């Protein structure tokens, strides 16, 4: 049996796998948030950033495949560990769980699976740009913009975000997923360090505080985007820079002609 198989077969090994992949996912969540917060700057900023990423297919596909592998390992370890725990203790602790751990591991699993469902929707929404799923009646692939220093038009990610979050059910789904991400990170971040052997009286209070503060900041950061759009972020941009759809444009023209 080689080393990797031995790690995978032991429950301690799987906890390490969860911790290491969890740290990588945490890094992605921070990096993605920093990228997305550019929506609060000039629209050219986020459009230039998105264009830069798309113009480096090697980089983006390498990162995507790495992320897919990391997510796959994280989920496989979580599901198999939780199944093994349940098989080892088919009858729940009397009067509740030990230190709330059964309840915790259940909500970690459920919140993780809802976050996964959110990511699938999110990829179809903003990466694959599947038209019927954005709730706006528009095809986001038609939204393009000019950015400084590039002669051809590039995808207008700023307009996609603003149009996307003006749809209440889309925003609600994002906020629910971000709330669950907050819960998941709040517990997951701390237990990752515990799995790595850092639970001692010096480090544990620091780690718990870090997990609490980091998960709150991440929640506020992600949630601020749809909330700002609902509060009016980008509405001038939509009026002046984004052409209306065929149907909307025809209605506007017909109204203008009938006057
Ligand atoms: C307000 C919240 C968010 C916004 C505005 C947002 C925006 C975007 C956009 C515009 C893309 C497409 C990038 C492109 O292909 O040009 C994207 C991709 C992605 N997002 Fe988000 N995102 C948000 C939250 C999240 C969260 C909470 C997660 C995960 C927990 C996440 C995970 C991903 C992943 C995995 C991709 C695919 C990256 C790729 O294209 O390879 N996003 N996001």
Boltz pocket constraint, residues with backbone or C-beta under 6 A from the ligand:
constraints:
  - pocket:
      binder: B
      contacts: [[A, 29], [A, 32], [A, 36], [A, 50], [A, 60], [A, 64], [A, 67], [A, 115], [A, 119], [A, 122], [A, 123], [A, 126], [A, 127], [A, 157], [A, 161], [A, 174], [A, 178], [A, 181], [A, 221], [A, 222], [A, 223], [A, 225], [A, 226]]
      max_distance: 6.0
